[in-house]
Amino acid sequence: MRRKDREVSNISDMVDIIKKCDVCRIALFDEGYPYIIPLNFGILYKKEQIGFYFHCAKEGKKISLIKSNPNVGFELDCSHQLLEGVNACDYSMEYESICGNGTITILPADQKVEALTILMKQYSERDNFTFDQRYLDAVEVLQLKVNQITGKRLKKS
């Protein structure tokens, strides 16, 4: 990382940043160009390993690309605040961001409820949820196992 003064290297600090975010963007391999999509997510941090969980339709471009190549990049960012300056080059932006890569898989049906509960906890203070079987049958649940992760922030306040 070029700007070591902005690097977030502590994994717990990275998890704290992730928990502030509300969207995770994943980049999939497509023919000639990356395919980037924003997704709602859940995070599980256990034994120094980070896993992300997503849900999506059972078919479509995202699922097709995952099946052809499960290696993905990901990005999350939050805490944006414009820092005004006198001149244009004096302006900046506060931010916190996380980037990395990993492998994404489609979870089996018996792991959907646990993964969707983790996803729901990202957006709710609750820790128990009921899921309608019709909806469980209608969605795929994805797990991204993180291989590499970096964090960066600029906070002036």
C-alpha positions as MATLAB code, in Angstrom:
seq = 'MRRKDREVSNISDMVDIIKKCDVCRIALFDEGYPYIIPLNFGILYKKEQIGFYFHCAKEGKKISLIKSNPNVGFELDCSHQLLEGVNACDYSMEYESICGNGTITILPADQKVEALTILMKQYSERDNFTFDQRYLDAVEVLQLKVNQITGKRLKKS';
ca = [
       0.000    0.000    0.000;
       1.457    3.327   -1.060;
      -0.109    5.461    1.710;
       0.971    3.581    4.838;
      -0.383    6.455    6.955;
      -3.898    5.482    5.819;
      -3.511    1.723    6.064;
      -5.773   -0.266    8.399;
      -3.859   -3.449    9.165;
      -5.604   -4.752   12.279;
      -8.209   -7.349   11.301;
     -10.573   -6.313   14.124;
     -10.477   -2.714   12.877;
     -11.280   -3.945    9.365;
     -14.265   -5.899   10.690;
     -15.473   -2.765   12.510;
     -15.328   -0.837    9.223;
     -17.188   -3.613    7.400;
     -19.954   -3.550   10.014;
     -20.501    0.173    9.286;
     -21.050   -0.484    5.575;
     -24.381   -1.304    3.997;
     -23.263   -2.536    0.561;
     -20.543   -4.915   -0.589;
     -19.552   -4.771   -4.246;
     -18.260   -7.947   -5.818;
     -16.361   -8.141   -9.088;
     -16.834  -11.269  -11.176;
     -14.947  -12.412  -14.255;
     -16.888  -11.781  -17.452;
     -15.789  -11.957  -21.070;
     -13.170   -9.245  -21.405;
     -14.457   -6.961  -18.642;
     -15.123   -7.279  -14.911;
     -18.765   -7.457  -13.870;
     -19.296   -5.499  -10.642;
     -22.482   -5.660   -8.625;
     -23.548   -4.097   -5.297;
     -25.078   -6.532   -2.813;
     -26.527   -6.541    0.672;
     -24.380   -8.763    2.846;
     -23.706  -10.319    6.180;
     -20.297  -10.900    7.741;
     -19.000  -13.662    9.959;
     -15.606  -13.188   11.607;
     -14.406  -16.346   13.281;
     -10.921  -17.627   14.091;
      -9.213  -14.854   12.094;
     -11.278  -15.799    9.011;
     -13.783  -13.435    7.374;
     -16.760  -14.740    5.443;
     -19.407  -12.738    3.622;
     -22.919  -13.965    2.875;
     -25.212  -12.795    0.078;
     -28.539  -13.874   -1.366;
     -29.708  -13.735   -4.948;
     -31.951  -15.305   -7.558;
     -31.278  -18.897   -8.515;
     -30.454  -17.973  -12.084;
     -29.081  -15.030  -13.988;
     -25.792  -13.504  -15.012;
     -24.293  -13.410  -11.501;
     -24.918  -17.112  -10.866;
     -23.651  -18.060  -14.331;
     -20.426  -16.118  -13.824;
     -19.886  -17.590  -10.339;
     -20.349  -21.111  -11.700;
     -17.798  -20.474  -14.445;
     -15.225  -18.808  -12.139;
     -15.720  -18.562   -8.349;
     -12.773  -16.180   -7.827;
     -14.014  -12.673   -6.996;
     -12.837   -9.288   -5.851;
     -14.820   -7.270   -3.320;
     -15.010   -3.699   -2.032;
     -16.866   -1.873    0.737;
     -16.684    1.805    1.702;
     -18.338    4.112    4.230;
     -17.872    7.146    6.494;
     -17.767    9.615    3.598;
     -17.377   13.257    4.550;
     -16.271   16.045    2.224;
     -13.289   18.026    3.519;
     -13.474   21.484    1.961;
     -10.433   23.555    1.130;
      -9.588   26.980   -0.213;
      -8.412   25.727   -3.592;
      -9.669   22.769   -5.573;
      -6.579   20.684   -4.744;
      -7.110   21.344   -1.010;
     -10.386   19.383   -1.028;
     -10.398   15.805    0.134;
     -12.774   13.156    1.416;
     -12.883   11.264    4.673;
     -13.576    7.573    4.101;
     -13.039    4.052    5.319;
     -12.677    1.239    2.794;
     -11.992   -2.455    2.578;
     -10.868   -4.345   -0.534;
      -9.885   -7.911   -1.151;
     -10.455  -11.124   -2.982;
     -11.744  -14.566   -2.275;
     -13.700  -17.521   -3.482;
     -17.484  -17.558   -3.637;
     -19.634  -20.678   -3.405;
     -23.324  -21.490   -3.453;
     -24.341  -22.876   -0.070;
     -26.376  -26.054    0.267;
     -30.001  -25.717    1.379;
     -29.281  -26.846    4.949;
     -26.966  -23.841    5.506;
     -29.274  -21.138    4.138;
     -31.046  -20.179    7.377;
     -27.817  -19.705    9.333;
     -26.270  -17.632    6.537;
     -29.396  -15.516    6.009;
     -29.546  -14.874    9.767;
     -25.971  -13.535    9.596;
     -27.017  -11.337    6.676;
     -30.049  -10.003    8.556;
     -27.892   -9.146   11.599;
     -25.931   -6.690    9.437;
     -29.066   -4.549    9.123;
     -30.974   -5.299   12.313;
     -30.345   -5.394   16.049;
     -32.343   -8.629   16.237;
     -30.671  -12.003   16.418;
     -33.509  -14.385   15.637;
     -35.548  -14.495   12.464;
     -38.192  -16.675   10.878;
     -37.826  -17.536    7.199;
     -40.680  -18.647    4.983;
     -39.757  -21.917    3.258;
     -41.140  -20.643   -0.067;
     -38.568  -17.848   -0.050;
     -35.760  -20.144    1.091;
     -36.557  -22.392   -1.860;
     -36.576  -19.423   -4.248;
     -33.120  -17.991   -3.425;
     -29.503  -18.981   -3.609;
     -27.289  -18.084   -0.674;
     -23.658  -17.343   -1.429;
     -20.620  -17.515    0.826;
     -17.462  -15.575    0.034;
     -14.392  -16.880    1.854;
     -11.822  -14.087    2.034;
      -8.322  -14.934    0.837;
      -6.792  -11.458    0.943;
      -8.008   -8.222    2.534;
      -6.739   -4.665    2.947;
      -8.153   -1.632    4.703;
      -7.645    2.081    4.272;
      -9.039    5.216    5.889;
      -8.715    8.971    6.020;
     -10.294   10.510    9.111;
      -9.479   14.119   10.009;
     -11.946   14.513   12.855;
];
